[in-house]
Amino acid sequence: MPSPTAPKHDELFRRIKEVRAQAIEHTILARRLAAERRDLMRALMDDGVSQADIARELGVSRQAVQKMLAC
């Protein structure tokens, strides 16, 4: 039975797989960084810094800080 893809498509499929692998790596890194950011914000809050102060320092809304902490 012949291959469903033509040899001319091999390079395109190789690149798709490469891009997919890179996207997965970036997703994993983004999750790690989000967890670190959350831990750092919680440490600030444990030291008495308010969500509003954190938001002001980061240039985001207090609601954005709440969302970051909720994840």
Order of alpha helices (4+ residues) and beta strands (2+ residues): alpha-alpha-alpha
